[in-house]
Amino acid sequence: MKNILLLSDFSANSINAIHYAMHFFKNQKCKFHLMNVHKIGSFTSDDLMRFPGESIYQSITREPKGKLYVLKAELENTYKNFDYQFEIHIDFDVFIDAINQAVVSRNIDFVVMGTNGVTGAKEILLGSNTINVIRKVDCKILAIPEGYRFTPIKELLLSVGPRDVIDGNQFTDLLEFMETYQLHLNVLRLMPNKENLDIVKQDRSSLSILNCKYNVVNMVPIDYAVLGYLQTNTVDFMALFVRHEGFLEHLFSKGNTKINISKLPKPILVLHN
């Protein structure tokens, strides 16, 4: 059984990502952990006095817990023919710390979230919460664009930067993912300065076992290269390798973040080293 952590702030975008996950994992036996994270500082004294007979914890969890139970009931009814179980979790902690603790304690296989939450700004590539989860949560992550509806996936694009290597556990995880969903791989090797013949040779050796489409792009900013490839090729899904100061850090650096989210309309699988 897979354990899937579904992050929700009850926004339309997070609910959309949850429904995407329901369809995405439909052929697998899953336990879905519905999780909402709140800061205690977001509650006022009026909130705590509303139900004077309750403990502080009961008072501040009443509303989000009620919303999670409603969401759980809706999912159980809508997807009653699937092999799914649901649990709810509420945490009052630093957002990333709460997620990392849940990943360990619940043996989570995937974290699923939308790329824009209630405070997200559409002019950036991903909402700040999503970027922090991608950078700091050591788990496979599915990031679903705002408003994206599930469609069967066939073509996957792996974008790798000049410091990324196609090997190790990240590549193994990618191969397992591709085998599970019977995907065809597209690889975009991005070299912003000049082509490195050694790394291209290594790529071709690692990819020799696959029937994949391999492309090298030189002297083009990474963000433009990725968006250009998406616009000119059939791609259903994206994959990124996360390494310290690697491709993802470059893509999310200050000079590359101002991309309208509508220009990156595909779900993203993030694999950590």
FITOR-313369 format. One record per residue (C-alpha): residue in three letters; x, y, z. Coordinates in pm, 1 decimal. Example, Ala and Ser with C-alpha at 12.3 -4.5 7.8 and 13.67 -1.06 7.14 Angstrom:
residues 2
r, X, Y, Z
ALA, 1230.0, -450.0, 780.0 $
SER, 1367.0, -106.0, 714.0 $
***
This chain:
residues 273
r, X, Y, Z
MET, 0.0, 0.0, 0.0 $
LYS, 126.1, 345.4, -90.0 $
ASN, 107.9, 628.0, 162.2 $
ILE, 24.8, 958.7, -4.3 $
LEU, 36.4, 1291.7, 180.6 $
LEU, -221.2, 1538.0, 46.4 $
LEU, -157.2, 1896.1, 156.6 $
SER, -462.0, 2119.1, 173.5 $
ASP, -525.9, 2477.7, 275.5 $
PHE, -887.0, 2427.4, 151.8 $
SER, -824.0, 2648.6, -150.7 $
ALA, -971.3, 2547.9, -485.1 $
ASN, -620.2, 2479.0, -610.1 $
SER, -533.0, 2236.9, -331.4 $
ILE, -865.8, 2055.7, -373.0 $
ASN, -799.0, 2027.6, -745.1 $
ALA, -458.2, 1870.7, -673.8 $
ILE, -623.8, 1620.3, -439.5 $
HIS, -872.9, 1513.7, -706.0 $
TYR, -584.8, 1481.4, -952.5 $
ALA, -418.1, 1241.5, -708.2 $
MET, -736.9, 1035.7, -679.7 $
HIS, -728.8, 971.1, -1054.5 $
PHE, -351.5, 940.7, -1079.5 $
PHE, -327.1, 655.3, -825.7 $
LYS, -656.0, 486.8, -918.4 $
ASN, -500.7, 149.8, -1006.2 $
GLN, -309.7, 123.1, -678.9 $
LYS, -395.4, 49.8, -318.7 $
CYS, -338.7, 373.2, -127.1 $
LYS, -378.1, 535.0, 210.2 $
PHE, -424.7, 909.0, 168.0 $
HIS, -322.1, 1135.3, 455.2 $
LEU, -517.8, 1461.5, 434.8 $
MET, -310.3, 1724.6, 612.7 $
ASN, -367.2, 2086.5, 704.6 $
VAL, -93.2, 2293.6, 868.4 $
HIS, -176.7, 2610.3, 1064.2 $
LYS, 25.4, 2863.3, 1254.2 $
ILE, -100.0, 2915.2, 1607.7 $
GLY, -30.8, 3286.8, 1562.5 $
SER, -305.3, 3300.7, 1301.7 $
PHE, -570.9, 3256.5, 1571.1 $
THR, -702.4, 3543.3, 1781.3 $
SER, -822.9, 3551.0, 2139.5 $
ASP, -1179.6, 3562.7, 2005.0 $
ASP, -1121.4, 3225.8, 1838.3 $
LEU, -1004.0, 3078.7, 2166.3 $
MET, -1297.8, 3225.3, 2362.5 $
ARG, -1564.0, 3105.5, 2119.0 $
PHE, -1588.7, 2767.6, 2295.6 $
PRO, -1480.7, 2837.0, 2655.8 $
GLY, -1539.1, 2480.1, 2772.0 $
GLU, -1276.1, 2341.1, 2536.4 $
SER, -900.1, 2323.5, 2562.1 $
ILE, -690.8, 2560.9, 2352.7 $
TYR, -602.7, 2276.1, 2116.9 $
GLN, -969.0, 2180.1, 2074.1 $
SER, -1063.8, 2540.2, 2006.0 $
ILE, -803.2, 2605.6, 1740.2 $
THR, -848.8, 2268.8, 1568.2 $
ARG, -1228.4, 2272.2, 1558.7 $
GLU, -1269.1, 2454.9, 1224.8 $
PRO, -987.6, 2291.1, 1020.2 $
LYS, -1072.4, 1949.0, 1160.5 $
GLY, -1435.6, 1994.2, 1058.8 $
LYS, -1330.3, 2092.2, 707.3 $
LEU, -1099.3, 1790.0, 681.2 $
TYR, -1376.8, 1553.6, 791.3 $
VAL, -1610.3, 1701.2, 529.7 $
LEU, -1340.7, 1664.3, 262.8 $
LYS, -1268.9, 1306.6, 373.4 $
ALA, -1637.5, 1215.1, 351.6 $
GLU, -1666.0, 1369.9, 4.0 $
LEU, -1362.8, 1177.5, -121.2 $
GLU, -1481.7, 849.1, 30.2 $
ASN, -1817.7, 890.9, -141.5 $
THR, -1679.4, 1004.3, -479.0 $
TYR, -1408.8, 737.4, -497.8 $
LYS, -1584.5, 457.2, -311.1 $
ASN, -1504.6, 204.3, -584.5 $
PHE, -1129.4, 261.5, -552.6 $
ASP, -899.4, 76.5, -312.9 $
TYR, -843.9, 384.2, -96.5 $
GLN, -824.8, 465.2, 272.6 $
PHE, -823.0, 815.3, 422.4 $
GLU, -682.3, 967.9, 740.8 $
ILE, -683.4, 1330.5, 852.9 $
HIS, -401.4, 1519.8, 1023.6 $
ILE, -378.5, 1870.8, 1165.4 $
ASP, -47.6, 2021.9, 1270.0 $
PHE, 46.2, 2354.2, 1428.1 $
ASP, 411.1, 2390.2, 1340.9 $
VAL, 650.9, 2541.0, 1090.7 $
PHE, 507.0, 2433.6, 754.2 $
ILE, 812.5, 2244.1, 627.6 $
ASP, 887.7, 2086.5, 966.9 $
ALA, 531.0, 1953.6, 989.8 $
ILE, 556.8, 1795.9, 644.5 $
ASN, 898.0, 1640.6, 709.0 $
GLN, 772.9, 1491.3, 1034.8 $
ALA, 469.1, 1344.0, 858.1 $
VAL, 685.7, 1200.1, 578.9 $
VAL, 892.2, 1008.5, 835.3 $
SER, 619.7, 908.4, 1081.1 $
ARG, 369.2, 800.8, 814.2 $
ASN, 624.7, 643.4, 578.6 $
ILE, 505.4, 869.5, 296.0 $
ASP, 578.4, 768.1, -65.7 $
PHE, 451.4, 1084.6, -238.7 $
VAL, 361.1, 1436.8, -130.4 $
VAL, 91.4, 1596.2, -347.7 $
MET, 17.2, 1967.5, -357.3 $
GLY, -99.4, 2241.0, -590.9 $
THR, 146.7, 2494.5, -725.8 $
ASN, -50.4, 2791.2, -596.5 $
GLY, -218.6, 2818.1, -257.5 $
VAL, -447.9, 3081.5, -117.3 $
THR, -162.2, 3331.8, -93.2 $
GLY, 8.2, 3232.6, -419.2 $
ALA, 95.1, 3496.8, -678.2 $
LYS, 28.9, 3402.5, -1038.4 $
GLU, 326.0, 3596.6, -1168.8 $
ILE, 577.6, 3351.6, -1020.2 $
LEU, 657.8, 3003.5, -1140.9 $
LEU, 544.6, 2823.6, -827.3 $
GLY, 384.8, 2941.2, -505.4 $
SER, 637.7, 3001.7, -226.5 $
ASN, 506.9, 2709.1, -22.7 $
THR, 550.5, 2476.2, -318.3 $
ILE, 907.1, 2592.6, -380.1 $
ASN, 995.0, 2537.0, -13.7 $
VAL, 843.1, 2188.8, -14.3 $
ILE, 1031.7, 2098.2, -332.9 $
ARG, 1360.3, 2224.3, -191.6 $
LYS, 1335.2, 2104.2, 166.3 $
VAL, 1113.2, 1793.9, 183.5 $
ASP, 1306.9, 1477.3, 105.1 $
CYS, 1028.8, 1279.5, -59.8 $
LYS, 887.6, 1226.6, -407.8 $
ILE, 661.5, 1523.6, -478.5 $
LEU, 381.5, 1573.6, -728.1 $
ALA, 314.4, 1943.4, -792.6 $
ILE, -8.1, 2004.7, -984.0 $
PRO, -62.3, 2333.0, -1173.2 $
GLU, -359.4, 2547.6, -1085.1 $
GLY, -675.8, 2426.0, -1258.3 $
TYR, -506.1, 2125.8, -1422.0 $
ARG, -740.8, 1832.6, -1486.9 $
PHE, -619.9, 1474.9, -1495.9 $
THR, -546.5, 1319.5, -1834.2 $
PRO, -367.0, 987.9, -1896.7 $
ILE, 8.8, 1040.4, -1915.7 $
LYS, 231.1, 897.7, -2189.0 $
GLU, 519.5, 1139.4, -2248.5 $
LEU, 748.1, 1247.3, -1963.0 $
LEU, 1010.4, 1522.1, -1987.5 $
LEU, 1318.6, 1504.5, -1765.5 $
SER, 1503.7, 1837.7, -1762.9 $
VAL, 1859.5, 1826.1, -1629.9 $
GLY, 2102.5, 2112.7, -1579.0 $
PRO, 2480.0, 2125.2, -1617.5 $
ARG, 2543.1, 1992.5, -1264.7 $
ASP, 2289.3, 1710.7, -1277.5 $
VAL, 2393.7, 1353.1, -1349.9 $
ILE, 2158.7, 1087.6, -1484.3 $
ASP, 2240.0, 806.3, -1244.5 $
GLY, 2194.7, 698.0, -883.2 $
ASN, 1877.8, 662.5, -682.3 $
GLN, 1702.6, 953.9, -854.2 $
PHE, 1735.4, 783.7, -1191.0 $
THR, 1628.3, 451.5, -1038.2 $
ASP, 1317.5, 617.4, -892.4 $
LEU, 1244.3, 771.2, -1231.4 $
LEU, 1274.5, 434.8, -1406.0 $
GLU, 1035.6, 276.9, -1154.8 $
PHE, 788.6, 560.4, -1205.6 $
MET, 809.2, 522.6, -1583.5 $
GLU, 760.8, 147.1, -1561.8 $
THR, 456.8, 184.6, -1335.0 $
TYR, 284.6, 423.9, -1574.0 $
GLN, 432.3, 290.8, -1900.6 $
LEU, 583.4, 625.1, -1999.3 $
HIS, 807.5, 730.5, -2286.5 $
LEU, 1100.3, 946.2, -2176.8 $
ASN, 1213.9, 1278.1, -2323.4 $
VAL, 1542.2, 1415.9, -2185.3 $
LEU, 1642.4, 1780.0, -2213.2 $
ARG, 2008.6, 1834.6, -2123.9 $
LEU, 2053.4, 2207.3, -2060.2 $
MET, 2397.7, 2362.9, -2097.3 $
PRO, 2367.7, 2742.5, -2051.5 $
ASN, 2734.3, 2806.4, -2140.1 $
LYS, 2868.3, 2543.4, -2378.2 $
GLU, 2825.9, 2176.6, -2452.7 $
ASN, 3012.9, 1933.6, -2228.4 $
LEU, 3092.7, 1634.0, -2447.5 $
ASP, 3184.7, 1416.4, -2148.8 $
ILE, 2850.6, 1460.6, -1974.6 $
VAL, 2662.5, 1407.9, -2301.9 $
LYS, 2855.0, 1084.1, -2353.7 $
GLN, 2771.6, 976.6, -1999.4 $
ASP, 2404.7, 1059.5, -2057.3 $
ARG, 2389.5, 846.8, -2369.6 $
SER, 2549.9, 556.4, -2184.4 $
SER, 2300.7, 579.7, -1894.7 $
LEU, 2006.3, 610.7, -2134.0 $
SER, 2116.1, 335.5, -2372.2 $
ILE, 1877.2, 87.9, -2208.7 $
LEU, 1581.5, 310.9, -2298.0 $
ASN, 1407.1, 411.6, -2615.6 $
CYS, 1404.9, 780.4, -2534.5 $
LYS, 1428.8, 1116.3, -2705.6 $
TYR, 1747.9, 1299.3, -2606.5 $
ASN, 1811.5, 1668.3, -2670.2 $
VAL, 2097.0, 1903.8, -2579.0 $
VAL, 2035.3, 2278.1, -2565.0 $
ASN, 2335.9, 2511.6, -2543.4 $
MET, 2368.4, 2881.6, -2469.9 $
VAL, 1998.7, 2928.5, -2384.9 $
PRO, 1866.4, 3029.5, -2040.0 $
ILE, 1727.7, 2724.3, -1864.5 $
ASP, 1377.5, 2860.0, -1809.8 $
TYR, 1335.3, 2959.6, -2175.9 $
ALA, 1465.9, 2622.9, -2294.6 $
VAL, 1218.8, 2428.9, -2077.7 $
LEU, 921.7, 2641.8, -2176.6 $
GLY, 1019.9, 2626.7, -2543.0 $
TYR, 1041.1, 2248.8, -2534.4 $
LEU, 697.2, 2221.7, -2374.2 $
GLN, 549.9, 2441.1, -2644.8 $
THR, 698.8, 2243.3, -2935.4 $
ASN, 672.9, 1884.7, -2809.5 $
THR, 399.9, 1660.1, -2672.8 $
VAL, 463.1, 1629.5, -2300.9 $
ASP, 215.4, 1513.1, -2034.5 $
PHE, 438.0, 1526.1, -1729.5 $
MET, 767.1, 1676.8, -1614.3 $
ALA, 1037.4, 1536.6, -1387.6 $
LEU, 1311.3, 1726.4, -1205.3 $
PHE, 1610.1, 1605.7, -1005.9 $
VAL, 1678.7, 1809.6, -691.5 $
ARG, 2040.4, 1845.6, -586.5 $
HIS, 2201.1, 2116.9, -377.1 $
GLU, 2269.6, 2419.7, -596.4 $
GLY, 2161.9, 2219.6, -898.8 $
PHE, 1915.5, 2274.3, -1180.0 $
LEU, 1622.2, 2356.3, -956.1 $
GLU, 1812.6, 2625.9, -765.6 $
HIS, 1902.7, 2790.0, -1095.5 $
LEU, 1547.6, 2769.8, -1226.9 $
PHE, 1410.8, 2929.6, -910.6 $
SER, 1680.6, 3194.0, -876.2 $
LYS, 1568.9, 3557.5, -878.1 $
GLY, 1642.3, 3604.5, -1244.5 $
ASN, 1425.6, 3313.6, -1353.7 $
THR, 1114.5, 3311.2, -1134.7 $
LYS, 893.5, 3563.5, -1314.7 $
ILE, 722.3, 3319.2, -1546.0 $
ASN, 346.1, 3310.7, -1564.2 $
ILE, 230.3, 2979.3, -1426.1 $
SER, 4.7, 2928.6, -1729.0 $
LYS, 319.9, 2885.6, -1936.5 $
LEU, 415.7, 2574.6, -1741.0 $
PRO, 89.8, 2380.6, -1755.3 $
LYS, 214.7, 2029.9, -1675.6 $
PRO, 235.6, 1838.9, -1347.5 $
ILE, 585.4, 1798.4, -1203.6 $
LEU, 744.2, 1495.4, -1038.9 $
VAL, 1030.6, 1601.1, -811.8 $
LEU, 1293.2, 1342.4, -720.0 $
HIS, 1548.1, 1407.9, -445.9 $
ASN, 1900.9, 1277.9, -427.6 $
***
